[in-house]
């Protein structure tokens, strides 16, 4: 799985919890909360969606590592997703 494939998965998880964002351009290095009007509950649902899509356990201490598209892709790769 390429970085682009992982990015699409991350965007899909984001759009699943905030469907009104679908079709929006997601800046790769801008935190999701700065780009979109998502609150902490939306972000938690995003983390849960990522867990369901990848099977990777994501502890709360790692949430800041998922705050942007680039960071989320790097995090998932570091956790061994798509190898």
C-alpha positions in Angstrom: 0.0 0.0 0.0 1.4 3.4 -1.0 1.4 6.6 1.0 -1.4 7.8 -1.4 -3.5 4.7 -0.6 -3.0 5.3 3.1 -3.9 9.0 2.7 -7.1 8.0 0.9 -8.0 5.7 3.8 -7.4 8.5 6.3 -9.5 10.9 4.3 -12.2 8.2 4.0 -12.2 7.8 7.8 -12.4 11.6 8.2 -15.3 11.9 5.8 -17.1 9.1 7.5 -17.4 11.0 10.7 -17.9 14.4 9.1 -19.8 13.7 5.8 -20.3 17.3 5.1 -16.6 17.5 4.4 -16.6 15.0 1.6 -15.2 16.6 -1.5 -13.2 19.2 0.4 -9.5 19.5 -0.2 -7.5 18.2 2.7 -4.3 20.1 3.2 -1.6 17.5 4.0 0.2 19.4 6.8 -2.5 21.5 8.3 -4.2 20.1 11.4 -7.7 18.8 10.7 -9.1 21.0 13.5 -7.6 24.1 11.8 -9.0 23.2 8.4 -12.4 22.0 9.3 -14.9 22.6 12.1 -14.5 19.3 13.8 -14.8 19.1 17.6 -13.2 16.6 20.0 -16.0 14.1 19.6 -15.6 14.2 15.8 -11.9 13.6 16.2 -12.5 10.7 18.6 -14.9 9.2 16.1 -12.2 9.7 13.4 -9.7 7.8 15.6 -12.2 5.0 16.1 -12.9 4.8 12.3 -9.1 4.6 11.7 -8.9 1.7 14.2 -11.7 -0.1 12.5 -10.2 0.4 9.0 -6.7 -0.6 10.0 -7.0 -2.8 13.1 -4.3 -0.7 14.8 -4.8 0.1 18.5 -4.4 3.9 18.9 -3.8 5.0 22.5 -5.0 8.5 23.6 -1.4 9.6 24.0 -0.9 9.2 20.3 -3.9 11.3 19.2 -1.7 14.3 18.5 0.2 12.2 15.9 -3.0 12.0 13.9 -3.8 15.7 13.7 -3.1 16.1 10.0 -3.1 14.0 6.9 0.7 13.7 6.7 1.0 12.9 10.4 -1.7 10.3 10.2 -0.1 8.6 7.2 3.3 8.6 8.9 1.8 7.2 12.1 0.0 4.4 10.4 3.2 3.5 8.5 5.3 3.5 11.7 2.7 1.2 13.3 3.3 -1.3 10.4 0.1 -0.7 8.4 0.4 -1.5 4.8 3.7 -3.5 4.9 
